[in-house]
């Protein structure tokens, strides 16, 4: 899960950079956005798992 966001950002940003001639700015921005989105989703998943395990202990 953590790898998917930055990889999509890399390939999508690389494609957009070639299309618009903005190398490497869009690629870097989209990699960072992908990394942040992946981190957020991982955090939400871990929080949900810990909340579920606390509920099952009660």
GUZA-41734 format. One record per residue (C-alpha): x, y, z; residue in three letters. Coordinates in pm, whole numbers, plus 50000, padded with zeros to 5 digits. Layout:
residues N
XYZAla ...
end
This chain:
residues 58
500005000050000Unk 502815024050082Unk 504465017949746Unk 501425022949521Unk 500955060449576Unk 504525071449507Unk 504785047749208Unk 501635062049053Unk 502965096849123Unk 506255088248955Unk 504755073948639Unk 501935099248616Unk 504245128348689Unk 506835115948441Unk 504165113248171Unk 502805148048247Unk 506305162748255Unk 507035148847909Unk 503695161647781Unk 504065197047918Unk 507875199947925Unk 508045207248298Unk 510605180748394Unk 511015171148684Unk 508625193348877Unk 505295175548828Unk 506895141848894Unk 508325153649226Unk 505055169749331Unk 503005138949243Unk 505435115449419Unk 505055136249736Unk 501265137049702Unk 501245099349650Unk 503465094149953Unk 501195115650171Unk 498055097850047Unk 499605063650108Unk 500695073850456Unk 497225086950537Unk 495535054950419Unk 498005033550614Unk 497355054150926Unk 493585050350884Unk 493965012650839Unk 496145008951148Unk 493785030451353Unk 490825009351242Unk 492664977251329Unk 493604989551675Unk 490045001951740Unk 488644968051635Unk 491074949351860Unk 490174971552158Unk 486454965352098Unk 486954927652088Unk 488744928652428Unk 485674943352600Unk 
end
